[in-house]
């Protein structure tokens, strides 16, 4: 779900850039969308690392290796 949200945010950013090129948007809106995209990517990486940490802890407690 997070990956799809990131893809949608990238579409919004590209659309905002196109609107800026036509003079219909501002640099502030582009920066806002880009900032949101960066935050979403950071959140995705935190989710992945949390999953991997939980998986490693599970294997450790089970006494096995991956």
N, CA, C, O and CB atoms as a CASP TS submission, in Angstrom:
PFRMAT TS
TARGET T0000
AUTHOR 0000-0000-0000
METHOD Language model
MODEL 1
PARENT N/A
ATOM      1  N   UNK     1       0.819  -1.177   0.000  1.00  0.00           N
ATOM      2  CA  UNK     1       0.000   0.000   0.000  1.00  0.00           C
ATOM      3  C   UNK     1       0.879   1.263   0.000  1.00  0.00           C
ATOM      4  O   UNK     1       0.579   2.250  -0.672  1.00  0.00           O
ATOM      5  CB  UNK     1      -0.940  -0.014   1.206  1.00  0.00           C
ATOM      6  N   UNK     2       1.952   1.200   0.762  1.00  0.00           N
ATOM      7  CA  UNK     2       2.863   2.347   0.829  1.00  0.00           C
ATOM      8  C   UNK     2       3.522   2.586  -0.535  1.00  0.00           C
ATOM      9  O   UNK     2       3.714   3.731  -0.944  1.00  0.00           O
ATOM     10  CB  UNK     2       3.945   2.120   1.917  1.00  0.00           C
ATOM     11  N   UNK     3       3.862   1.506  -1.226  1.00  0.00           N
ATOM     12  CA  UNK     3       4.498   1.635  -2.544  1.00  0.00           C
ATOM     13  C   UNK     3       3.542   2.305  -3.526  1.00  0.00           C
ATOM     14  O   UNK     3       3.951   3.156  -4.317  1.00  0.00           O
ATOM     15  CB  UNK     3       4.933   0.247  -3.081  1.00  0.00           C
ATOM     16  N   UNK     4       2.274   1.921  -3.473  1.00  0.00           N
ATOM     17  CA  UNK     4       1.285   2.530  -4.366  1.00  0.00           C
ATOM     18  C   UNK     4       1.077   4.007  -4.025  1.00  0.00           C
ATOM     19  O   UNK     4       0.909   4.836  -4.919  1.00  0.00           O
ATOM     20  CB  UNK     4      -0.053   1.773  -4.280  1.00  0.00           C
ATOM     21  N   UNK     5       1.089   4.330  -2.742  1.00  0.00           N
ATOM     22  CA  UNK     5       0.952   5.728  -2.332  1.00  0.00           C
ATOM     23  C   UNK     5       2.125   6.560  -2.837  1.00  0.00           C
ATOM     24  O   UNK     5       1.949   7.704  -3.254  1.00  0.00           O
ATOM     25  CB  UNK     5       0.849   5.833  -0.803  1.00  0.00           C
ATOM     26  N   UNK     6       3.310   5.988  -2.797  1.00  0.00           N
ATOM     27  CA  UNK     6       4.498   6.693  -3.297  1.00  0.00           C
ATOM     28  C   UNK     6       4.387   6.926  -4.796  1.00  0.00           C
ATOM     29  O   UNK     6       4.714   8.004  -5.291  1.00  0.00           O
ATOM     30  CB  UNK     6       5.782   5.897  -2.978  1.00  0.00           C
ATOM     31  N   UNK     7       3.923   5.908  -5.516  1.00  0.00           N
ATOM     32  CA  UNK     7       3.749   6.066  -6.966  1.00  0.00           C
ATOM     33  C   UNK     7       2.731   7.164  -7.270  1.00  0.00           C
ATOM     34  O   UNK     7       2.927   7.960  -8.189  1.00  0.00           O
ATOM     35  CB  UNK     7       3.301   4.734  -7.607  1.00  0.00           C
ATOM     36  N   UNK     8       1.656   7.204  -6.506  1.00  0.00           N
ATOM     37  CA  UNK     8       0.647   8.248  -6.705  1.00  0.00           C
ATOM     38  C   UNK     8       1.207   9.627  -6.384  1.00  0.00           C
ATOM     39  O   UNK     8       0.909  10.598  -7.080  1.00  0.00           O
ATOM     40  CB  UNK     8      -0.583   7.972  -5.840  1.00  0.00           C
ATOM     41  N   UNK     9       2.009   9.714  -5.343  1.00  0.00           N
ATOM     42  CA  UNK     9       2.607  10.996  -4.978  1.00  0.00           C
ATOM     43  C   UNK     9       3.582  11.465  -6.058  1.00  0.00           C
ATOM     44  O   UNK     9       3.681  12.662  -6.331  1.00  0.00           O
ATOM     45  CB  UNK     9       3.326  10.887  -3.622  1.00  0.00           C
ATOM     46  N   UNK    10       4.301  10.523  -6.668  1.00  0.00           N
ATOM     47  CA  UNK    10       5.202  10.883  -7.767  1.00  0.00           C
ATOM     48  C   UNK    10       4.405  11.431  -8.951  1.00  0.00           C
ATOM     49  O   UNK    10       4.836  12.374  -9.614  1.00  0.00           O
ATOM     50  CB  UNK    10       6.043   9.658  -8.206  1.00  0.00           C
ATOM     51  N   UNK    11       3.243  10.836  -9.211  1.00  0.00           N
ATOM     52  CA  UNK    11       2.381  11.351 -10.280  1.00  0.00           C
ATOM     53  C   UNK    11       1.921  12.777  -9.969  1.00  0.00           C
ATOM     54  O   UNK    11       1.912  13.640 -10.847  1.00  0.00           O
ATOM     55  CB  UNK    11       1.158  10.429 -10.477  1.00  0.00           C
ATOM     56  N   UNK    12       1.544  13.012  -8.720  1.00  0.00           N
ATOM     57  CA  UNK    12       1.139  14.361  -8.328  1.00  0.00           C
ATOM     58  C   UNK    12       2.277  15.359  -8.485  1.00  0.00           C
ATOM     59  O   UNK    12       2.069  16.482  -8.946  1.00  0.00           O
ATOM     60  CB  UNK    12       0.645  14.365  -6.889  1.00  0.00           C
ATOM     61  N   UNK    13       3.473  14.949  -8.103  1.00  0.00           N
ATOM     62  CA  UNK    13       4.636  15.828  -8.243  1.00  0.00           C
ATOM     63  C   UNK    13       4.903  16.143  -9.709  1.00  0.00           C
ATOM     64  O   UNK    13       5.148  17.296 -10.064  1.00  0.00           O
ATOM     65  CB  UNK    13       5.877  15.185  -7.607  1.00  0.00           C
ATOM     66  N   UNK    14       4.855  15.122 -10.557  1.00  0.00           N
ATOM     67  CA  UNK    14       5.076  15.347 -11.992  1.00  0.00           C
ATOM     68  C   UNK    14       3.995  16.250 -12.579  1.00  0.00           C
ATOM     69  O   UNK    14       4.282  17.110 -13.412  1.00  0.00           O
ATOM     70  CB  UNK    14       5.107  14.007 -12.748  1.00  0.00           C
ATOM     71  N   UNK    15       2.761  16.052 -12.144  1.00  0.00           N
ATOM     72  CA  UNK    15       1.671  16.904 -12.615  1.00  0.00           C
ATOM     73  C   UNK    15       1.841  18.346 -12.162  1.00  0.00           C
ATOM     74  O   UNK    15       1.583  19.280 -12.921  1.00  0.00           O
ATOM     75  CB  UNK    15       0.339  16.368 -12.128  1.00  0.00           C
ATOM     76  N   UNK    16       2.271  18.516 -10.936  1.00  0.00           N
ATOM     77  CA  UNK    16       2.501  19.866 -10.417  1.00  0.00           C
ATOM     78  C   UNK    16       3.636  20.546 -11.181  1.00  0.00           C
ATOM     79  O   UNK    16       3.571  21.744 -11.456  1.00  0.00           O
ATOM     80  CB  UNK    16       2.825  19.819  -8.907  1.00  0.00           C
ATOM     81  N   UNK    17       4.675  19.783 -11.523  1.00  0.00           N
ATOM     82  CA  UNK    17       5.786  20.340 -12.309  1.00  0.00           C
ATOM     83  C   UNK    17       5.304  20.757 -13.701  1.00  0.00           C
ATOM     84  O   UNK    17       5.721  21.787 -14.232  1.00  0.00           O
ATOM     85  CB  UNK    17       6.938  19.308 -12.430  1.00  0.00           C
ATOM     86  N   UNK    18       4.423  19.944 -14.280  1.00  0.00           N
ATOM     87  CA  UNK    18       3.872  20.292 -15.597  1.00  0.00           C
ATOM     88  C   UNK    18       3.030  21.565 -15.501  1.00  0.00           C
ATOM     89  O   UNK    18       3.098  22.428 -16.375  1.00  0.00           O
ATOM     90  CB  UNK    18       3.019  19.125 -16.160  1.00  0.00           C
ATOM     91  N   UNK    19       2.241  21.675 -14.438  1.00  0.00           N
ATOM     92  CA  UNK    19       1.442  22.889 -14.233  1.00  0.00           C
ATOM     93  C   UNK    19       2.351  24.104 -14.040  1.00  0.00           C
ATOM     94  O   UNK    19       2.042  25.198 -14.512  1.00  0.00           O
ATOM     95  CB  UNK    19       0.506  22.723 -13.011  1.00  0.00           C
ATOM     96  N   UNK    20       3.474  23.906 -13.342  1.00  0.00           N
ATOM     97  CA  UNK    20       4.428  25.001 -13.133  1.00  0.00           C
ATOM     98  C   UNK    20       4.997  25.471 -14.461  1.00  0.00           C
ATOM     99  O   UNK    20       5.146  26.671 -14.694  1.00  0.00           O
ATOM    100  CB  UNK    20       5.567  24.560 -12.196  1.00  0.00           C
ATOM    101  N   UNK    21       5.314  24.515 -15.333  1.00  0.00           N
ATOM    102  CA  UNK    21       5.847  24.868 -16.649  1.00  0.00           C
ATOM    103  C   UNK    21       4.853  25.698 -17.465  1.00  0.00           C
ATOM    104  O   UNK    21       5.243  26.522 -18.292  1.00  0.00           O
ATOM    105  CB  UNK    21       6.218  23.606 -17.417  1.00  0.00           C
ATOM    106  N   UNK    22       3.559  25.461 -17.214  1.00  0.00           N
ATOM    107  CA  UNK    22       2.524  26.212 -17.918  1.00  0.00           C
ATOM    108  C   UNK    22       2.165  27.524 -17.210  1.00  0.00           C
ATOM    109  O   UNK    22       1.359  28.309 -17.709  1.00  0.00           O
ATOM    110  CB  UNK    22       1.283  25.356 -18.065  1.00  0.00           C
ATOM    111  N   UNK    23       2.774  27.747 -16.043  1.00  0.00           N
ATOM    112  CA  UNK    23       2.514  28.965 -15.304  1.00  0.00           C
ATOM    113  C   UNK    23       1.294  28.883 -14.404  1.00  0.00           C
ATOM    114  O   UNK    23       0.808  29.910 -13.929  1.00  0.00           O
ATOM    115  CB  UNK    23       2.351  30.089 -16.249  1.00  0.00           C
ATOM    116  N   UNK    24       0.795  27.687 -14.162  1.00  0.00           N
ATOM    117  CA  UNK    24      -0.419  27.511 -13.372  1.00  0.00           C
ATOM    118  C   UNK    24      -0.143  27.104 -11.921  1.00  0.00           C
ATOM    119  O   UNK    24      -1.087  26.914 -11.154  1.00  0.00           O
ATOM    120  CB  UNK    24      -1.296  26.478 -14.023  1.00  0.00           C
ATOM    121  N   UNK    25       1.113  26.968 -11.533  1.00  0.00           N
ATOM    122  CA  UNK    25       1.451  26.515 -10.191  1.00  0.00           C
ATOM    123  C   UNK    25       2.602  27.357  -9.652  1.00  0.00           C
ATOM    124  O   UNK    25       3.140  28.224 -10.340  1.00  0.00           O
ATOM    125  CB  UNK    25       1.821  25.009 -10.191  1.00  0.00           C
ATOM    126  N   UNK    26       2.964  27.079  -8.406  1.00  0.00           N
ATOM    127  CA  UNK    26       4.067  27.821  -7.796  1.00  0.00           C
ATOM    128  C   UNK    26       5.157  26.851  -7.360  1.00  0.00           C
ATOM    129  O   UNK    26       4.922  25.650  -7.226  1.00  0.00           O
ATOM    130  CB  UNK    26       3.571  28.660  -6.591  1.00  0.00           C
ATOM    131  N   UNK    27       6.324  27.379  -7.146  1.00  0.00           N
ATOM    132  CA  UNK    27       7.445  26.578  -6.680  1.00  0.00           C
ATOM    133  C   UNK    27       7.162  26.034  -5.281  1.00  0.00           C
ATOM    134  O   UNK    27       7.618  24.946  -4.931  1.00  0.00           O
ATOM    135  CB  UNK    27       8.742  27.407  -6.684  1.00  0.00           C
ATOM    136  N   UNK    28       6.411  26.790  -4.486  1.00  0.00           N
ATOM    137  CA  UNK    28       6.039  26.341  -3.148  1.00  0.00           C
ATOM    138  C   UNK    28       5.264  25.025  -3.213  1.00  0.00           C
ATOM    139  O   UNK    28       5.536  24.110  -2.436  1.00  0.00           O
ATOM    140  CB  UNK    28       5.204  27.416  -2.436  1.00  0.00           C
ATOM    141  N   UNK    29       4.310  24.923  -4.126  1.00  0.00           N
ATOM    142  CA  UNK    29       3.524  23.694  -4.247  1.00  0.00           C
ATOM    143  C   UNK    29       4.383  22.517  -4.701  1.00  0.00           C
ATOM    144  O   UNK    29       4.186  21.391  -4.243  1.00  0.00           O
ATOM    145  CB  UNK    29       2.369  23.901  -5.224  1.00  0.00           C
ATOM    146  N   UNK    30       5.316  22.766  -5.582  1.00  0.00           N
ATOM    147  CA  UNK    30       6.223  21.700  -6.027  1.00  0.00           C
ATOM    148  C   UNK    30       7.077  21.236  -4.857  1.00  0.00           C
ATOM    149  O   UNK    30       7.240  20.034  -4.646  1.00  0.00           O
ATOM    150  CB  UNK    30       7.124  22.185  -7.197  1.00  0.00           C
ATOM    151  N   UNK    31       7.620  22.173  -4.098  1.00  0.00           N
ATOM    152  CA  UNK    31       8.441  21.817  -2.942  1.00  0.00           C
ATOM    153  C   UNK    31       7.630  21.055  -1.904  1.00  0.00           C
ATOM    154  O   UNK    31       8.137  20.117  -1.289  1.00  0.00           O
ATOM    155  CB  UNK    31       9.048  23.069  -2.313  1.00  0.00           C
ATOM    156  N   UNK    32       6.382  21.445  -1.704  1.00  0.00           N
ATOM    157  CA  UNK    32       5.520  20.751  -0.747  1.00  0.00           C
ATOM    158  C   UNK    32       5.283  19.313  -1.175  1.00  0.00           C
ATOM    159  O   UNK    32       5.378  18.395  -0.361  1.00  0.00           O
ATOM    160  CB  UNK    32       4.183  21.483  -0.598  1.00  0.00           C
ATOM    161  N   UNK    33       4.980  19.117  -2.428  1.00  0.00           N
ATOM    162  CA  UNK    33       4.752  17.752  -2.934  1.00  0.00           C
ATOM    163  C   UNK    33       6.031  16.914  -2.864  1.00  0.00           C
ATOM    164  O   UNK    33       5.990  15.731  -2.524  1.00  0.00           O
ATOM    165  CB  UNK    33       4.233  17.797  -4.388  1.00  0.00           C
ATOM    166  N   UNK    34       7.151  17.531  -3.187  1.00  0.00           N
ATOM    167  CA  UNK    34       8.421  16.813  -3.125  1.00  0.00           C
ATOM    168  C   UNK    34       8.773  16.440  -1.685  1.00  0.00           C
ATOM    169  O   UNK    34       9.271  15.344  -1.427  1.00  0.00           O
ATOM    170  CB  UNK    34       9.540  17.660  -3.740  1.00  0.00           C
ATOM    171  N   UNK    35       8.519  17.338  -0.765  1.00  0.00           N
ATOM    172  CA  UNK    35       8.762  17.064   0.649  1.00  0.00           C
ATOM    173  C   UNK    35       7.898  15.904   1.135  1.00  0.00           C
ATOM    174  O   UNK    35       8.372  15.028   1.859  1.00  0.00           O
ATOM    175  CB  UNK    35       8.490  18.316   1.492  1.00  0.00           C
ATOM    176  N   UNK    36       6.641  15.903   0.737  1.00  0.00           N
ATOM    177  CA  UNK    36       5.723  14.817   1.106  1.00  0.00           C
ATOM    178  C   UNK    36       6.223  13.490   0.533  1.00  0.00           C
ATOM    179  O   UNK    36       6.159  12.462   1.207  1.00  0.00           O
ATOM    180  CB  UNK    36       4.284  15.117   0.600  1.00  0.00           C
ATOM    181  N   UNK    37       6.714  13.507  -0.692  1.00  0.00           N
ATOM    182  CA  UNK    37       7.238  12.297  -1.324  1.00  0.00           C
ATOM    183  C   UNK    37       8.445  11.768  -0.562  1.00  0.00           C
ATOM    184  O   UNK    37       8.560  10.562  -0.342  1.00  0.00           O
ATOM    185  CB  UNK    37       7.615  12.573  -2.784  1.00  0.00           C
ATOM    186  N   UNK    38       9.330  12.643  -0.166  1.00  0.00           N
ATOM    187  CA  UNK    38      10.506  12.232   0.607  1.00  0.00           C
ATOM    188  C   UNK    38      10.091  11.622   1.938  1.00  0.00           C
ATOM    189  O   UNK    38      10.636  10.601   2.356  1.00  0.00           O
ATOM    190  CB  UNK    38      11.441  13.428   0.843  1.00  0.00           C
ATOM    191  N   UNK    39       9.122  12.252   2.602  1.00  0.00           N
ATOM    192  CA  UNK    39       8.618  11.709   3.873  1.00  0.00           C
ATOM    193  C   UNK    39       8.018  10.319   3.684  1.00  0.00           C
ATOM    194  O   UNK    39       8.212   9.434   4.517  1.00  0.00           O
ATOM    195  CB  UNK    39       7.567  12.652   4.480  1.00  0.00           C
ATOM    196  N   UNK    40       7.293  10.132   2.590  1.00  0.00           N
ATOM    197  CA  UNK    40       6.680   8.828   2.327  1.00  0.00           C
ATOM    198  C   UNK    40       7.744   7.763   2.055  1.00  0.00           C
ATOM    199  O   UNK    40       7.594   6.616   2.475  1.00  0.00           O
ATOM    200  CB  UNK    40       5.713   8.924   1.137  1.00  0.00           C
ATOM    201  N   UNK    41       8.805   8.133   1.360  1.00  0.00           N
ATOM    202  CA  UNK    41       9.886   7.177   1.094  1.00  0.00           C
ATOM    203  C   UNK    41      10.626   6.814   2.378  1.00  0.00           C
ATOM    204  O   UNK    41      11.017   5.662   2.565  1.00  0.00           O
ATOM    205  CB  UNK    41      10.872   7.753   0.065  1.00  0.00           C
ATOM    206  N   UNK    42      10.817   7.776   3.249  1.00  0.00           N
ATOM    207  CA  UNK    42      11.454   7.504   4.544  1.00  0.00           C
ATOM    208  C   UNK    42      10.583   6.552   5.346  1.00  0.00           C
ATOM    209  O   UNK    42      11.089   5.613   5.960  1.00  0.00           O
ATOM    210  CB  UNK    42      11.695   8.818   5.337  1.00  0.00           C
ATOM    211  N   UNK    43       9.277   6.790   5.344  1.00  0.00           N
ATOM    212  CA  UNK    43       8.336   5.924   6.067  1.00  0.00           C
ATOM    213  C   UNK    43       8.398   4.491   5.525  1.00  0.00           C
ATOM    214  O   UNK    43       8.372   3.529   6.292  1.00  0.00           O
ATOM    215  CB  UNK    43       6.890   6.479   5.954  1.00  0.00           C
ATOM    216  N   UNK    44       8.480   4.358   4.185  1.00  0.00           N
ATOM    217  CA  UNK    44       8.572   3.022   3.578  1.00  0.00           C
ATOM    218  C   UNK    44       9.826   2.295   4.051  1.00  0.00           C
ATOM    219  O   UNK    44       9.774   1.112   4.387  1.00  0.00           O
ATOM    220  CB  UNK    44       8.572   3.125   2.040  1.00  0.00           C
ATOM    221  N   UNK    45      10.948   3.002   4.077  1.00  0.00           N
ATOM    222  CA  UNK    45      12.197   2.380   4.513  1.00  0.00           C
ATOM    223  C   UNK    45      12.145   2.005   5.992  1.00  0.00           C
ATOM    224  O   UNK    45      12.703   0.983   6.391  1.00  0.00           O
ATOM    225  CB  UNK    45      13.376   3.320   4.254  1.00  0.00           C
ATOM    226  N   UNK    46      11.482   2.820   6.803  1.00  0.00           N
ATOM    227  CA  UNK    46      11.320   2.481   8.216  1.00  0.00           C
ATOM    228  C   UNK    46      10.467   1.229   8.380  1.00  0.00           C
ATOM    229  O   UNK    46      10.734   0.393   9.243  1.00  0.00           O
ATOM    230  CB  UNK    46      10.691   3.652   8.981  1.00  0.00           C
ATOM    231  N   UNK    47       9.453   1.109   7.556  1.00  0.00           N
ATOM    232  CA  UNK    47       8.593  -0.079   7.611  1.00  0.00           C
ATOM    233  C   UNK    47       9.377  -1.335   7.203  1.00  0.00           C
ATOM    234  O   UNK    47       9.243  -2.385   7.833  1.00  0.00           O
ATOM    235  CB  UNK    47       7.358   0.104   6.689  1.00  0.00           C
ATOM    236  N   UNK    48      10.180  -1.223   6.167  1.00  0.00           N
ATOM    237  CA  UNK    48      10.980  -2.360   5.706  1.00  0.00           C
ATOM    238  C   UNK    48      11.991  -2.765   6.770  1.00  0.00           C
ATOM    239  O   UNK    48      12.142  -3.950   7.068  1.00  0.00           O
ATOM    240  CB  UNK    48      11.702  -2.020   4.389  1.00  0.00           C
ATOM    241  N   UNK    49      12.680  -1.785   7.342  1.00  0.00           N
ATOM    242  CA  UNK    49      13.684  -2.128   8.349  1.00  0.00           C
ATOM    243  C   UNK    49      13.034  -2.696   9.603  1.00  0.00           C
ATOM    244  O   UNK    49      13.605  -3.581  10.240  1.00  0.00           O
ATOM    245  CB  UNK    49      14.524  -0.900   8.706  1.00  0.00           C
ATOM    246  N   UNK    50      11.857  -2.211   9.970  1.00  0.00           N
ATOM    247  CA  UNK    50      11.136  -2.761  11.116  1.00  0.00           C
ATOM    248  C   UNK    50      10.728  -4.200  10.880  1.00  0.00           C
ATOM    249  O   UNK    50      10.813  -5.030  11.785  1.00  0.00           O
ATOM    250  CB  UNK    50       9.911  -1.925  11.419  1.00  0.00           C
ATOM    251  N   UNK    51      10.284  -4.501   9.668  1.00  0.00           N
ATOM    252  CA  UNK    51       9.920  -5.869   9.315  1.00  0.00           C
ATOM    253  C   UNK    51      11.139  -6.781   9.375  1.00  0.00           C
ATOM    254  O   UNK    51      11.074  -7.876   9.932  1.00  0.00           O
ATOM    255  CB  UNK    51       9.289  -5.915   7.915  1.00  0.00           C
ATOM    256  N   UNK    52      12.243  -6.331   8.805  1.00  0.00           N
ATOM    257  CA  UNK    52      13.455  -7.158   8.802  1.00  0.00           C
ATOM    258  C   UNK    52      13.978  -7.374  10.212  1.00  0.00           C
ATOM    259  O   UNK    52      14.465  -8.457  10.534  1.00  0.00           O
ATOM    260  CB  UNK    52      14.541  -6.513   7.938  1.00  0.00           C
ATOM    261  N   UNK    53      13.881  -6.361  11.049  1.00  0.00           N
ATOM    262  CA  UNK    53      14.312  -6.490  12.439  1.00  0.00           C
ATOM    263  C   UNK    53      13.441  -7.510  13.176  1.00  0.00           C
ATOM    264  O   UNK    53      13.956  -8.347  13.918  1.00  0.00           O
ATOM    265  CB  UNK    53      14.256  -5.120  13.152  1.00  0.00           C
ATOM    266  N   UNK    54      12.135  -7.441  12.974  1.00  0.00           N
ATOM    267  CA  UNK    54      11.220  -8.387  13.615  1.00  0.00           C
ATOM    268  C   UNK    54      11.475  -9.807  13.121  1.00  0.00           C
ATOM    269  O   UNK    54      11.415 -10.755  13.904  1.00  0.00           O
ATOM    270  CB  UNK    54       9.760  -7.988  13.349  1.00  0.00           C
ATOM    271  N   UNK    55      11.754  -9.958  11.853  1.00  0.00           N
ATOM    272  CA  UNK    55      12.042 -11.268  11.281  1.00  0.00           C
ATOM    273  C   UNK    55      13.342 -11.833  11.852  1.00  0.00           C
ATOM    274  O   UNK    55      13.412 -13.016  12.185  1.00  0.00           O
ATOM    275  CB  UNK    55      12.127 -11.177   9.750  1.00  0.00           C
ATOM    276  N   UNK    56      14.361 -10.996  11.964  1.00  0.00           N
ATOM    277  CA  UNK    56      15.632 -11.441  12.535  1.00  0.00           C
ATOM    278  C   UNK    56      15.456 -11.840  13.994  1.00  0.00           C
ATOM    279  O   UNK    56      16.035 -12.829  14.444  1.00  0.00           O
ATOM    280  CB  UNK    56      16.694 -10.339  12.413  1.00  0.00           C
ATOM    281  N   UNK    57      14.665 -11.082  14.724  1.00  0.00           N
ATOM    282  CA  UNK    57      14.402 -11.406  16.125  1.00  0.00           C
ATOM    283  C   UNK    57      13.651 -12.728  16.248  1.00  0.00           C
ATOM    284  O   UNK    57      13.917 -13.509  17.161  1.00  0.00           O
ATOM    285  CB  UNK    57      13.604 -10.282  16.794  1.00  0.00           C
ATOM    286  N   UNK    58      12.736 -12.976  15.356  1.00  0.00           N
ATOM    287  CA  UNK    58      11.997 -14.233  15.338  1.00  0.00           C
ATOM    288  C   UNK    58      12.929 -15.416  15.118  1.00  0.00           C
ATOM    289  O   UNK    58      12.850 -16.414  15.834  1.00  0.00           O
ATOM    290  CB  UNK    58      10.925 -14.203  14.256  1.00  0.00           C
ATOM    291  N   UNK    59      13.806 -15.307  14.134  1.00  0.00           N
ATOM    292  CA  UNK    59      14.766 -16.379  13.861  1.00  0.00           C
ATOM    293  C   UNK    59      15.728 -16.564  15.043  1.00  0.00           C
ATOM    294  O   UNK    59      16.088 -17.690  15.386  1.00  0.00           O
ATOM    295  CB  UNK    59      15.558 -16.074  12.568  1.00  0.00           C
ATOM    296  N   UNK    60      16.134 -15.467  15.651  1.00  0.00           N
ATOM    297  CA  UNK    60      17.044 -15.549  16.793  1.00  0.00           C
ATOM    298  C   UNK    60      16.387 -16.291  17.940  1.00  0.00           C
ATOM    299  O   UNK    60      16.995 -17.174  18.545  1.00  0.00           O
ATOM    300  CB  UNK    60      17.476 -14.148  17.245  1.00  0.00           C
ATOM    301  N   UNK    61      15.157 -15.939  18.240  1.00  0.00           N
ATOM    302  CA  UNK    61      14.452 -16.587  19.343  1.00  0.00           C
ATOM    303  C   UNK    61      14.128 -18.048  19.047  1.00  0.00           C
ATOM    304  O   UNK    61      14.028 -18.868  19.960  1.00  0.00           O
ATOM    305  CB  UNK    61      13.175 -15.836  19.652  1.00  0.00           C
ATOM    306  N   UNK    62      13.966 -18.364  17.772  1.00  0.00           N
ATOM    307  CA  UNK    62      13.697 -19.748  17.385  1.00  0.00           C
ATOM    308  C   UNK    62      14.989 -20.569  17.371  1.00  0.00           C
ATOM    309  O   UNK    62      14.944 -21.798  17.315  1.00  0.00           O
ATOM    310  CB  UNK    62      13.019 -19.798  16.002  1.00  0.00           C
ATOM    311  N   UNK    63      16.128 -19.897  17.420  1.00  0.00           N
ATOM    312  CA  UNK    63      17.406 -20.583  17.424  1.00  0.00           C
ATOM    313  C   UNK    63      17.826 -21.099  16.059  1.00  0.00           C
ATOM    314  O   UNK    63      18.576 -22.070  15.960  1.00  0.00           O
ATOM    315  CB  UNK    63      17.358 -21.711  18.381  1.00  0.00           C
ATOM    316  N   UNK    64      17.350 -20.460  15.025  1.00  0.00           N
ATOM    317  CA  UNK    64      17.706 -20.874  13.662  1.00  0.00           C
ATOM    318  C   UNK    64      18.298 -19.699  12.902  1.00  0.00           C
ATOM    319  O   UNK    64      18.322 -18.565  13.382  1.00  0.00           O
ATOM    320  CB  UNK    64      16.471 -21.432  12.912  1.00  0.00           C
ATOM    321  N   UNK    65      18.773 -20.003  11.707  1.00  0.00           N
ATOM    322  CA  UNK    65      19.281 -18.981  10.821  1.00  0.00           C
ATOM    323  C   UNK    65      18.425 -18.961   9.567  1.00  0.00           C
ATOM    324  O   UNK    65      17.745 -19.935   9.246  1.00  0.00           O
ATOM    325  CB  UNK    65      20.769 -19.223  10.479  1.00  0.00           C
ATOM    326  N   UNK    66      18.467 -17.852   8.875  1.00  0.00           N
ATOM    327  CA  UNK    66      17.678 -17.709   7.650  1.00  0.00           C
ATOM    328  C   UNK    66      18.238 -18.572   6.550  1.00  0.00           C
ATOM    329  O   UNK    66      17.704 -18.583   5.441  1.00  0.00           O
ATOM    330  CB  UNK    66      17.634 -16.255   7.198  1.00  0.00           C
TER
END
